[in-house]
Amino acid sequence: MTVIAETAPVSNPARWMGRALSGLVILFLMIDGAIKLVPWPVVTETMDRMGYGSSDALMRGLGAVTIVCTVLYSVPPTSILGAILLTGYLGGAMASHVRIGSPLFTHTLFGLYLGLMLWGGLWLRDKNLRNLIPFRR
């Protein structure tokens, strides 16, 4: 017989903290995706420094992927799928920064910081995720 422990309901302050964290992540990633859709010189120069060339098509493709994954994350029924896809995206960004030797704490680990906020916000606002990944006292 399998017994599944139910987690205690999360308080309103914790739920609002989760929404605030998720909102910051969503805002940042939507802006990041949007600036990649516009061929601004600063974005193409950064892509070139990262070793991806200054291709407008690649830049726009990455912008579209970022926006689609962020929208999936922001909609409750698909939020876990969006979080998984964004985790992969952020991991790729971190790998790119490692490859070109970017500063560790400000550039390379920024994807980790954003990923922790992404999953932390989702964990605080999604009961299903709290049931799947319970933290015991």
C-alpha positions in Angstrom: 0.0 0.0 0.0 1.4 3.4 -1.0 0.7 6.4 1.1 1.1 9.8 -0.4 1.7 12.5 2.1 -0.2 15.7 1.3 1.7 18.9 1.7 0.3 21.7 3.8 -1.3 24.5 1.9 1.0 27.4 1.2 0.1 30.6 3.0 -1.0 33.6 1.0 2.3 35.5 1.6 4.3 32.5 0.2 1.9 32.3 -2.8 2.3 36.0 -3.5 6.1 35.7 -3.1 6.0 33.0 -5.7 3.9 35.2 -8.0 6.4 38.0 -7.5 9.4 35.8 -8.3 7.7 34.4 -11.3 6.7 37.8 -12.5 10.3 39.1 -12.3 11.5 36.1 -14.3 8.7 36.5 -16.9 9.4 40.3 -17.2 13.1 39.8 -17.7 12.7 36.9 -20.2 10.0 38.7 -22.2 12.3 41.8 -22.5 15.2 39.5 -23.4 13.2 37.8 -26.1 11.8 41.0 -27.5 15.2 42.7 -27.9 16.4 39.7 -29.9 13.5 40.2 -32.3 14.8 43.7 -33.2 18.1 43.7 -35.0 19.8 46.2 -32.6 23.6 46.4 -33.0 24.2 45.7 -29.3 22.4 42.3 -29.6 24.1 41.3 -32.9 27.5 42.3 -31.5 26.9 40.3 -28.3 25.9 37.3 -30.4 29.0 37.6 -32.4 31.2 37.9 -29.3 29.5 34.7 -27.9 30.6 32.9 -31.1 27.3 32.6 -32.9 27.9 35.1 -35.6 25.7 38.2 -36.2 22.9 36.3 -37.9 19.6 38.2 -37.7 17.7 34.9 -38.4 19.4 33.1 -35.5 18.9 36.1 -33.2 15.2 36.3 -34.1 14.8 32.5 -33.7 16.3 32.7 -30.2 14.0 35.6 -29.3 10.9 33.6 -30.5 12.0 30.6 -28.5 12.5 32.7 -25.4 9.1 34.3 -25.8 7.2 31.0 -26.5 8.9 29.2 -23.5 8.2 32.2 -21.2 4.5 32.3 -22.3 4.3 28.5 -21.5 5.8 29.2 -18.1 3.4 32.0 -17.4 0.2 30.0 -18.1 -0.6 27.8 -15.1 -1.6 24.6 -17.0 1.7 24.6 -19.0 4.0 26.3 -16.4 6.0 23.2 -15.5 6.7 22.5 -19.2 7.7 26.1 -19.7 10.0 25.8 -16.6 11.7 22.7 -18.0 12.2 24.3 -21.5 13.5 27.5 -19.9 15.9 25.5 -17.7 17.4 24.0 -20.8 17.6 27.4 -22.5 19.4 29.0 -19.5 21.7 26.0 -19.3 22.7 26.6 -22.9 23.4 30.3 -22.1 25.6 29.3 -19.1 27.5 26.9 -21.3 28.1 29.6 -23.9 29.4 31.9 -21.2 31.8 29.2 -19.9 33.0 28.6 -23.4 34.0 32.2 -24.0 35.4 32.7 -20.5 32.9 35.2 -19.1 33.1 36.4 -15.5 31.8 33.7 -13.3 29.5 35.4 -10.8 28.0 38.1 -13.0 27.6 36.4 -16.4 28.1 32.7 -16.2 26.0 32.0 -13.1 23.3 34.5 -14.1 21.4 31.6 -15.7 21.6 29.7 -12.5 20.3 32.7 -10.5 17.4 33.1 -12.9 16.7 29.4 -12.9 16.5 29.3 -9.1 14.1 32.2 -9.2 12.1 30.5 -11.9 11.7 27.2 -10.1 11.4 28.8 -6.6 8.6 31.0 -7.8 6.8 28.1 -9.5 7.2 25.9 -6.4 5.7 28.6 -4.2 2.7 29.2 -6.5 2.0 25.6 -7.8 0.4 23.0 -5.5 1.1 20.2 -7.9 4.8 20.9 -7.9 4.9 21.1 -4.1 3.3 17.7 -4.0 5.8 16.3 -6.5 8.8 17.9 -4.7 7.9 18.2 -1.1 10.3 19.7 1.4 10.0 18.1 4.8 10.6 19.7 8.1 
